[in-house]
């Protein structure tokens, strides 16, 4: 059972890593930083929020990450701030 869970976790990380590749270097760096540093410690709620964030259009996501706009969804806005304050 443990082996199945590890394989499932690895497949999830690979899928998310692919989805983090946005085609804009700035977004790629920020999203992958979250995946590497925060995802392993995030609870199910935060993980769901991150997956919702990945559904956001690139131009809107870029404006949020560059602090030109704030997400109207408070959970996503808080997650964006968490991502922006992660160590480099």
Secondary structure as a PSIPRED ss2 file (coil, helix, strand):
# PSIPRED VFORMAT (PSIPRED V4.0)

   1 X C   1.000  0.000  0.000
   2 X H   0.000  1.000  0.000
   3 X H   0.000  1.000  0.000
   4 X H   0.000  1.000  0.000
   5 X H   0.000  1.000  0.000
   6 X H   0.000  1.000  0.000
   7 X H   0.000  1.000  0.000
   8 X H   0.000  1.000  0.000
   9 X H   0.000  1.000  0.000
  10 X H   0.000  1.000  0.000
  11 X H   0.000  1.000  0.000
  12 X H   0.000  1.000  0.000
  13 X H   0.000  1.000  0.000
  14 X H   0.000  1.000  0.000
  15 X H   0.000  1.000  0.000
  16 X H   0.000  1.000  0.000
  17 X H   0.000  1.000  0.000
  18 X H   0.000  1.000  0.000
  19 X H   0.000  1.000  0.000
  20 X H   0.000  1.000  0.000
  21 X C   1.000  0.000  0.000
  22 X C   1.000  0.000  0.000
  23 X C   1.000  0.000  0.000
  24 X C   1.000  0.000  0.000
  25 X H   0.000  1.000  0.000
  26 X H   0.000  1.000  0.000
  27 X H   0.000  1.000  0.000
  28 X H   0.000  1.000  0.000
  29 X H   0.000  1.000  0.000
  30 X H   0.000  1.000  0.000
  31 X H   0.000  1.000  0.000
  32 X H   0.000  1.000  0.000
  33 X H   0.000  1.000  0.000
  34 X H   0.000  1.000  0.000
  35 X H   0.000  1.000  0.000
  36 X H   0.000  1.000  0.000
  37 X H   0.000  1.000  0.000
  38 X C   1.000  0.000  0.000
  39 X H   0.000  1.000  0.000
  40 X H   0.000  1.000  0.000
  41 X H   0.000  1.000  0.000
  42 X C   1.000  0.000  0.000
  43 X C   1.000  0.000  0.000
  44 X H   0.000  1.000  0.000
  45 X H   0.000  1.000  0.000
  46 X H   0.000  1.000  0.000
  47 X H   0.000  1.000  0.000
  48 X H   0.000  1.000  0.000
  49 X H   0.000  1.000  0.000
  50 X H   0.000  1.000  0.000
  51 X H   0.000  1.000  0.000
  52 X H   0.000  1.000  0.000
  53 X H   0.000  1.000  0.000
  54 X H   0.000  1.000  0.000
  55 X C   1.000  0.000  0.000
  56 X C   1.000  0.000  0.000
  57 X C   1.000  0.000  0.000
  58 X H   0.000  1.000  0.000
  59 X H   0.000  1.000  0.000
  60 X H   0.000  1.000  0.000
  61 X H   0.000  1.000  0.000
  62 X H   0.000  1.000  0.000
  63 X H   0.000  1.000  0.000
  64 X H   0.000  1.000  0.000
  65 X H   0.000  1.000  0.000
  66 X C   1.000  0.000  0.000
  67 X C   1.000  0.000  0.000
  68 X C   1.000  0.000  0.000
  69 X C   1.000  0.000  0.000
  70 X C   1.000  0.000  0.000
  71 X C   1.000  0.000  0.000
  72 X C   1.000  0.000  0.000
  73 X C   1.000  0.000  0.000
  74 X H   0.000  1.000  0.000
  75 X H   0.000  1.000  0.000
  76 X H   0.000  1.000  0.000
  77 X H   0.000  1.000  0.000
  78 X H   0.000  1.000  0.000
  79 X H   0.000  1.000  0.000
  80 X H   0.000  1.000  0.000
  81 X H   0.000  1.000  0.000
  82 X H   0.000  1.000  0.000
  83 X H   0.000  1.000  0.000
  84 X H   0.000  1.000  0.000
  85 X C   1.000  0.000  0.000
  86 X C   1.000  0.000  0.000
  87 X C   1.000  0.000  0.000
  88 X C   1.000  0.000  0.000
